[in-house]
Amino acid sequence: MTLTLPINPRDLPTAQQKGVTRDGRVYTKATVLKAHRRLMWLLREAFHAEADKDKWHGCYGFPQLSYVRQPDRAWKCSILFVYPVGHRPRRFEGAPKTTRPDVDNVAKLVLDAITDACVAWLDDGQVAELSLAKRFAIAGEEPHIALVLYPMSM
């Protein structure tokens, strides 16, 4: 299943942004929690829009997804982060983005949101193959996150 999330990846914090209290307790910062919730709702909306076009019917309480959401099923996942060109020259359009944030740190937030949105797997530890990429947008293209999720045959 291919899902497109209309969100600017530049607005996402990395999953590494944790805070520590004076007594040493670690907590997740409010910006990370807010981004996580927003990603969950975008995933649910995108999934419901695509559910009629694909073989996966329903989500989040629909029993038809039970054959996909199994604890022993392995998954393939591909994530593409498309960043805005911004003030950069036209030569950056469509070029790979080699600056911060690190693609693996932003991907952690997306994988956790997929888990909590009940779209595919029960735990992101079930992802056996993961492909990550980040690039600048092409002329006329809006910044977004593109996901390709599908269960591996057993």
HUGITA-V209458 format. One record per backbone hydrogen bond with DSSP energy under -1.0 kcal/mol. CO is the residue of the C=O (numbers start at 1). NH is the residue of the N-H. Records with the same first field share a line. If there is no record, write none. Layout:
BEGIN
CO=NH / NH
END
This chain:
BEGIN
1=149
3=147
5=7 / 145
8=11
9=12
14=17
16=18
17=29
19=27
21=24
25=21
27=19
29=33
30=34
31=35
32=36
33=37
34=38
35=39
36=40
37=41
38=42
39=43
40=44
41=45
42=46
43=47
44=48
45=49
46=50
47=51
50=54
62=65
63=66
65=68 / 69
68=70
70=73
74=152
75=128 / 129
76=150
77=131
78=148
79=133
80=146
81=135
82=144
83=137
85=88
89=92
90=93
92=95
95=136
102=106
103=107
104=108
105=15
106=110
107=111
108=112
109=113
110=114
111=115
112=116
113=117
114=119
115=118
123=126
124=127
126=75
129=77
131=79
133=81
134=97
135=83
138=141
144=82
145=5
146=80
147=3
148=78
150=76
END
